[in-house]
Amino acid sequence: MFARQGVRGTAVAAVAERAGATPSALIHHFGSKDGLVRADLEEADRRALQRLPVPAYAELTLDEAFES
């Protein structure tokens, strides 16, 4: 949702509804909307790294993986 609508254009309530949770549950778990966005970006990085031919033990950042 953040990618399609932007961070400002995406309400926590809309994310919660899509996830089948309440807005207060998301804030409790992630701490804030910024925390939710950070977790979303970290998950996107994790998935991108899985698609690259980098050993799992390397623990590179996405930028470092592309430099390899």
Buried (B, 14 or more C-beta within 10 A) or exposed (E): BBEEEEEEEBEBEEBBEEEEBEBEEBBEEBEEBEEBBEBBEEEEBEEEBEEEEBEEEEEBEBEEBEEE
